Amino acid sequence: MDLQNFPETFDLLHLILAGLLVLAVLTLLVVATRRKTPVEDRQPTTPASAAETAPEPTPQTDPVAPAPTPVADSGALLDAGALNCLSLLQHEARLIDFLQEDLGGFSDADIGAAARVVHEGGQKALKSYLTLKPIHDSQEESRVTVAEGFNAAEIRLTGNISGSAPFTGTLIHRGWRVSECRLPRPVDGHDTQVLAPAEVEL
């Protein structure tokens, strides 16, 4: 990854903001691709009286037990989804190239120019595969009231917390929620551990 080929200058503050944005995107994409493990079907229980009176089936009438259905591995699905997200961010924003680069020998202007490419590509990936909506509609740095019975997964209280809701404080971040996920499904036989193929020019 040649940082000298990136566009114009960019300050270090925007680099940090771009990095935080990319990490937030990764977290949202991982959460958005989480799958639940299918619940095994419960077999109906037979009352003891019915079991005692029912005749034992003969070998000719004994029903054939169905083959067990394989249960999807939720951990494998989650891993595949996370790797797929990382591959998309590499394809659109060259995220892995940027994070793997040793930036010690580059100026802030060069790093900022590279961060601009990562930001633009990451933004494109975000808009292509996810629809995001803010959790809180108020403007950041405005005073808001958190009502009693609020969802702790949606609103995180920080600072000096005492007493019980309702709470009044300053909105530091509006939060994000995924309202629609359009991540492509991995194709059968696709190696999800290959995040970006090696390129050979002939």
C-alpha positions as a LaTeX table, in Angstrom:
\begin{tabular}{lrrr}
\hline
Residue & $x$ (\AA) & $y$ (\AA) & $z$ (\AA) \\
\hline
Met1 & 0.00 & 0.00 & 0.00 \\
Asp2 & 1.78 & 3.15 & $-1.22$ \\
Leu3 & 0.60 & 6.11 & 0.84 \\
Gln4 & 2.36 & 8.50 & $-1.53$ \\
Asn5 & $-0.28$ & 7.69 & $-4.19$ \\
Phe6 & $-3.19$ & 8.86 & $-2.01$ \\
Pro7 & $-4.86$ & 12.26 & $-2.52$ \\
Glu8 & $-4.32$ & 15.60 & $-0.81$ \\
Thr9 & $-3.52$ & 16.36 & 2.84 \\
Phe10 & $-5.68$ & 15.43 & 5.81 \\
Asp11 & $-5.26$ & 16.20 & 9.52 \\
Leu12 & $-4.65$ & 13.66 & 12.29 \\
Leu13 & $-7.96$ & 14.43 & 14.02 \\
His14 & $-9.93$ & 13.23 & 11.00 \\
Leu15 & $-7.73$ & 10.13 & 10.86 \\
Ile16 & $-8.73$ & 9.25 & 14.40 \\
Leu17 & $-12.39$ & 9.91 & 13.60 \\
Ala18 & $-12.14$ & 7.73 & 10.49 \\
Gly19 & $-10.59$ & 4.93 & 12.54 \\
Leu20 & $-13.37$ & 5.13 & 15.12 \\
Leu21 & $-15.96$ & 5.10 & 12.32 \\
Val22 & $-14.45$ & 1.96 & 10.80 \\
Leu23 & $-14.37$ & 0.18 & 14.17 \\
Ala24 & $-18.01$ & 1.14 & 14.75 \\
Val25 & $-18.93$ & $-0.19$ & 11.29 \\
Leu26 & $-17.22$ & $-3.51$ & 12.04 \\
Thr27 & $-19.09$ & $-3.80$ & 15.34 \\
Leu28 & $-22.45$ & $-3.04$ & 13.71 \\
Leu29 & $-21.85$ & $-5.43$ & 10.85 \\
Val30 & $-20.88$ & $-8.23$ & 13.21 \\
Val31 & $-23.99$ & $-7.61$ & 15.29 \\
Ala32 & $-26.13$ & $-7.35$ & 12.14 \\
Thr33 & $-24.90$ & $-10.77$ & 10.89 \\
Arg34 & $-25.55$ & $-12.67$ & 14.13 \\
Arg35 & $-27.66$ & $-15.81$ & 13.69 \\
Lys36 & $-29.70$ & $-17.74$ & 16.25 \\
Thr37 & $-29.20$ & $-21.47$ & 16.66 \\
Pro38 & $-32.35$ & $-23.42$ & 15.65 \\
Val39 & $-34.24$ & $-24.84$ & 18.61 \\
Glu40 & $-34.66$ & $-28.62$ & 18.59 \\
Asp41 & $-38.21$ & $-29.81$ & 18.14 \\
Arg42 & $-39.74$ & $-31.06$ & 21.35 \\
Gln43 & $-41.19$ & $-34.57$ & 21.13 \\
Pro44 & $-44.67$ & $-34.92$ & 22.69 \\
Thr45 & $-44.67$ & $-37.04$ & 25.83 \\
Thr46 & $-46.97$ & $-40.07$ & 26.05 \\
Pro47 & $-49.03$ & $-40.46$ & 29.22 \\
Ala48 & $-48.03$ & $-43.46$ & 31.35 \\
Ser49 & $-51.47$ & $-45.07$ & 31.04 \\
Ala50 & $-51.41$ & $-44.87$ & 27.27 \\
Ala51 & $-47.90$ & $-46.28$ & 27.15 \\
Glu52 & $-48.94$ & $-49.26$ & 29.28 \\
Thr53 & $-52.00$ & $-50.14$ & 27.19 \\
Ala54 & $-50.52$ & $-49.54$ & 23.74 \\
Pro55 & $-49.42$ & $-52.78$ & 22.00 \\
Glu56 & $-45.76$ & $-53.14$ & 21.20 \\
Pro57 & $-45.15$ & $-52.76$ & 17.45 \\
Thr58 & $-44.02$ & $-55.84$ & 15.60 \\
Pro59 & $-40.86$ & $-55.71$ & 13.45 \\
Gln60 & $-43.05$ & $-55.45$ & 10.35 \\
Thr61 & $-44.98$ & $-52.37$ & 11.61 \\
Asp62 & $-42.20$ & $-50.63$ & 13.51 \\
Pro63 & $-41.87$ & $-47.14$ & 11.94 \\
Val64 & $-38.53$ & $-46.12$ & 10.54 \\
Ala65 & $-36.95$ & $-43.30$ & 12.56 \\
Pro66 & $-36.19$ & $-40.21$ & 10.42 \\
Ala67 & $-32.55$ & $-39.28$ & 9.90 \\
Pro68 & $-31.40$ & $-36.57$ & 12.33 \\
Thr69 & $-31.37$ & $-33.07$ & 10.88 \\
Pro70 & $-27.98$ & $-31.37$ & 11.21 \\
Val71 & $-28.15$ & $-28.31$ & 13.44 \\
Ala72 & $-26.47$ & $-25.19$ & 12.09 \\
Asp73 & $-23.40$ & $-24.11$ & 14.04 \\
Ser74 & $-24.21$ & $-20.58$ & 15.22 \\
Gly75 & $-20.55$ & $-19.93$ & 16.00 \\
Ala76 & $-19.51$ & $-20.84$ & 12.46 \\
Leu77 & $-22.27$ & $-18.65$ & 11.00 \\
Leu78 & $-21.15$ & $-15.73$ & 13.15 \\
Asp79 & $-17.51$ & $-16.19$ & 12.17 \\
Ala80 & $-18.41$ & $-16.38$ & 8.48 \\
Gly81 & $-20.53$ & $-13.22$ & 8.73 \\
Ala82 & $-17.76$ & $-11.27$ & 10.50 \\
Leu83 & $-15.14$ & $-12.37$ & 7.97 \\
Asn84 & $-17.50$ & $-11.48$ & 5.12 \\
Cys85 & $-17.89$ & $-7.97$ & 6.55 \\
Leu86 & $-14.14$ & $-7.57$ & 6.87 \\
Ser87 & $-13.69$ & $-8.73$ & 3.28 \\
Leu88 & $-16.22$ & $-6.15$ & 2.06 \\
Leu89 & $-14.43$ & $-3.37$ & 3.95 \\
Gln90 & $-11.13$ & $-4.47$ & 2.44 \\
His91 & $-12.64$ & $-4.51$ & $-1.04$ \\
Glu92 & $-14.33$ & $-1.12$ & $-0.77$ \\
Ala93 & $-12.03$ & 0.75 & 1.65 \\
Arg94 & $-8.72$ & $-1.16$ & 1.73 \\
Leu95 & $-9.19$ & $-1.31$ & 5.50 \\
Ile96 & $-6.85$ & $-4.25$ & 6.10 \\
Asp97 & $-4.10$ & $-2.64$ & 4.00 \\
Phe98 & $-4.41$ & 0.54 & 6.05 \\
Leu99 & $-4.41$ & $-1.18$ & 9.45 \\
Gln100 & $-1.52$ & $-3.51$ & 8.53 \\
Glu101 & 0.69 & $-0.65$ & 7.34 \\
Asp102 & 3.49 & 0.63 & 9.59 \\
Leu103 & 2.73 & 4.35 & 9.72 \\
Gly104 & 5.76 & 5.34 & 11.76 \\
Gly105 & 7.69 & 6.71 & 8.78 \\
Phe106 & 4.85 & 8.69 & 7.22 \\
Ser107 & 3.80 & 12.28 & 7.86 \\
Asp108 & 0.41 & 13.26 & 9.24 \\
Ala109 & $-0.51$ & 14.58 & 5.80 \\
Asp110 & 0.23 & 11.20 & 4.15 \\
Ile111 & $-1.67$ & 9.32 & 6.85 \\
Gly112 & $-4.59$ & 11.72 & 6.53 \\
Ala113 & $-4.71$ & 11.22 & 2.77 \\
Ala114 & $-4.83$ & 7.46 & 3.26 \\
Ala115 & $-7.54$ & 7.85 & 5.90 \\
Arg116 & $-9.63$ & 9.77 & 3.37 \\
Val117 & $-9.60$ & 6.74 & 1.05 \\
Val118 & $-10.55$ & 4.41 & 3.92 \\
His119 & $-13.35$ & 6.78 & 4.97 \\
Glu120 & $-14.83$ & 7.12 & 1.48 \\
Gly121 & $-14.71$ & 3.38 & 0.81 \\
Gly122 & $-16.08$ & 2.50 & 4.24 \\
Gln123 & $-18.93$ & 4.94 & 3.76 \\
Lys124 & $-19.74$ & 3.36 & 0.39 \\
Ala125 & $-19.80$ & $-0.14$ & 1.94 \\
Leu126 & $-22.00$ & 1.09 & 4.78 \\
Lys127 & $-24.59$ & 2.61 & 2.45 \\
Ser128 & $-24.53$ & $-0.39$ & 0.10 \\
Tyr129 & $-25.17$ & $-3.12$ & 2.65 \\
Leu130 & $-26.81$ & $-1.47$ & 5.69 \\
Thr131 & $-29.55$ & 1.02 & 6.46 \\
Leu132 & $-28.77$ & 2.84 & 9.71 \\
Lys133 & $-30.97$ & 5.06 & 11.85 \\
Pro134 & $-30.01$ & 7.05 & 14.96 \\
Ile135 & $-31.43$ & 5.70 & 18.21 \\
His136 & $-32.00$ & 9.18 & 19.66 \\
Asp137 & $-33.49$ & 11.93 & 17.50 \\
Ser138 & $-32.13$ & 14.87 & 19.51 \\
Gln139 & $-28.99$ & 16.76 & 18.55 \\
Glu140 & $-25.75$ & 15.81 & 20.28 \\
Glu141 & $-24.71$ & 18.09 & 23.16 \\
Ser142 & $-28.38$ & 18.91 & 23.83 \\
Arg143 & $-30.14$ & 18.23 & 27.15 \\
Val144 & $-32.38$ & 15.15 & 27.10 \\
Thr145 & $-34.49$ & 13.20 & 29.57 \\
Val146 & $-34.24$ & 9.42 & 29.91 \\
Ala147 & $-37.62$ & 8.10 & 30.96 \\
Glu148 & $-38.28$ & 5.34 & 33.43 \\
Gly149 & $-38.16$ & 1.85 & 31.93 \\
Phe150 & $-35.67$ & 2.84 & 29.21 \\
Asn151 & $-33.95$ & 0.14 & 27.15 \\
Ala152 & $-30.44$ & $-0.30$ & 28.58 \\
Ala153 & $-29.28$ & $-1.84$ & 25.30 \\
Glu154 & $-30.20$ & 1.38 & 23.45 \\
Ile155 & $-29.20$ & 3.99 & 26.05 \\
Arg156 & $-26.03$ & 3.78 & 28.14 \\
Leu157 & $-25.77$ & 6.10 & 31.11 \\
Thr158 & $-22.34$ & 7.50 & 32.00 \\
Gly159 & $-20.99$ & 9.96 & 34.54 \\
Asn160 & $-22.40$ & 10.39 & 38.04 \\
Ile161 & $-25.36$ & 7.98 & 38.16 \\
Ser162 & $-27.50$ & 8.11 & 41.28 \\
Gly163 & $-31.13$ & 7.64 & 42.12 \\
Ser164 & $-33.68$ & 6.25 & 39.69 \\
Ala165 & $-35.19$ & 7.29 & 36.35 \\
Pro166 & $-36.19$ & 9.66 & 34.92 \\
Phe167 & $-32.67$ & 11.04 & 34.35 \\
Thr168 & $-31.69$ & 14.32 & 32.72 \\
Gly169 & $-28.32$ & 14.72 & 31.06 \\
Thr170 & $-26.38$ & 15.73 & 27.96 \\
Leu171 & $-26.65$ & 13.58 & 24.82 \\
Ile172 & $-23.04$ & 12.71 & 23.93 \\
His173 & $-23.82$ & 10.31 & 21.07 \\
Arg174 & $-27.12$ & 9.58 & 19.33 \\
Gly175 & $-26.34$ & 5.88 & 18.83 \\
Trp176 & $-27.05$ & 3.76 & 15.75 \\
Arg177 & $-29.47$ & 0.97 & 14.97 \\
Val178 & $-29.48$ & $-1.29$ & 11.90 \\
Ser179 & $-32.93$ & $-1.11$ & 10.34 \\
Glu180 & $-32.06$ & $-3.17$ & 7.24 \\
Cys181 & $-29.18$ & $-5.53$ & 6.43 \\
Arg182 & $-28.36$ & $-6.47$ & 2.83 \\
Leu183 & $-25.12$ & $-8.40$ & 3.34 \\
Pro184 & $-24.50$ & $-10.95$ & 0.57 \\
Arg185 & $-24.81$ & $-14.60$ & 1.58 \\
Pro186 & $-21.61$ & $-16.65$ & 1.34 \\
Val187 & $-21.66$ & $-19.02$ & $-1.66$ \\
Asp188 & $-21.26$ & $-22.76$ & $-1.07$ \\
Gly189 & $-17.62$ & $-23.70$ & $-1.23$ \\
His190 & $-16.40$ & $-20.13$ & $-0.69$ \\
Asp191 & $-13.43$ & $-19.91$ & 1.68 \\
Thr192 & $-14.47$ & $-17.14$ & 4.07 \\
Gln193 & $-10.96$ & $-17.01$ & 5.54 \\
Val194 & $-9.65$ & $-15.53$ & 2.28 \\
Leu195 & $-10.36$ & $-11.85$ & 2.90 \\
Ala196 & $-8.59$ & $-10.58$ & $-0.21$ \\
Pro197 & $-6.94$ & $-12.71$ & $-2.91$ \\
Ala198 & $-3.34$ & $-12.12$ & $-3.89$ \\
Glu199 & $-3.12$ & $-10.24$ & $-7.19$ \\
Val200 & $-0.61$ & $-11.14$ & $-9.89$ \\
Glu201 & $-0.33$ & $-8.91$ & $-12.93$ \\
Leu202 & 0.81 & $-10.61$ & $-16.14$ \\
\hline
\end{tabular}
